[in-house]
Structures are given as C-alpha cells and as structure tokens.
Amino acid sequence: MEDFNIYFSDLKEESQRRLMEAVGITDPREMNWDFDLLPLATYPIPINEEE
C-alpha cells in the first residue's frame, strides 16, 4: 500500500485561507504549514499486486 499525501501548498489559495480561518490562524507559519514538513491528510492507495 502506498500513501498519497496532501500538503498545505497543494491547496488553492482560497482553500488555504478557508482552512486557516477554520483553525483560527492568520498565517500558515503558526502551524508550520509553510514548510510542508507534515501532510495535512494522507490517503492510503492499495497496490494491485497482479500488475
């Protein structure tokens, strides 16, 4: 299984703004999102072993 990671910089500017409003911050540096060190979300992707 592989993981597909979504980072803050992957979001459109409007989505970044809405996310920051939702968590109560005004600057991505407050959550260290400006460095993209940790993903905001990780989705597992199953690998088809037969291919």
C-alpha positions as CSV (number, residue, x, y, z in Angstrom):
1,M,0.0,0.0,0.0
2,E,1.2,3.5,-0.8
3,D,0.2,6.8,0.7
4,F,-0.9,9.9,-1.2
5,N,-0.1,12.9,0.9
6,I,-1.7,16.3,0.7
7,Y,0.2,19.3,1.9
8,F,-0.8,22.9,2.6
9,S,0.9,24.1,-0.6
10,D,-1.1,21.7,-2.7
11,L,-4.3,23.6,-1.8
12,K,-5.5,26.6,-3.9
13,E,-5.1,30.0,-2.2
14,E,-8.8,30.2,-1.4
15,S,-8.8,26.7,0.3
16,Q,-5.7,27.7,2.2
17,R,-7.5,30.8,3.5
18,R,-10.6,28.8,4.5
19,L,-8.6,26.2,6.3
20,M,-6.7,28.9,8.2
21,E,-10.0,30.5,9.2
22,A,-11.4,27.2,10.3
23,V,-8.5,26.5,12.7
24,G,-8.3,30.1,13.9
25,I,-5.0,31.3,12.5
26,T,-4.0,34.1,10.1
27,D,-0.6,32.8,8.9
28,P,0.4,29.3,7.9
29,R,3.7,29.7,9.9
30,E,1.6,29.4,13.1
31,M,1.1,25.7,12.3
32,N,4.4,25.2,10.4
33,W,2.4,24.6,7.3
34,D,4.8,26.9,5.3
35,F,7.4,24.2,5.3
36,D,5.3,21.3,4.2
37,L,7.0,19.0,6.7
38,L,3.9,17.0,7.6
39,P,0.9,16.3,5.3
40,L,-2.5,17.7,6.2
41,A,-4.0,14.5,5.0
42,T,-2.8,11.0,4.0
43,Y,-4.8,8.7,1.8
44,P,-3.8,5.1,1.5
45,I,-3.7,3.7,-2.0
46,P,-3.9,0.0,-2.4
47,I,-1.4,-1.5,-4.8
48,N,-2.6,-4.1,-7.2
49,E,-0.1,-6.9,-6.9
50,E,-1.3,-8.6,-10.1
51,E,0.0,-5.8,-12.4
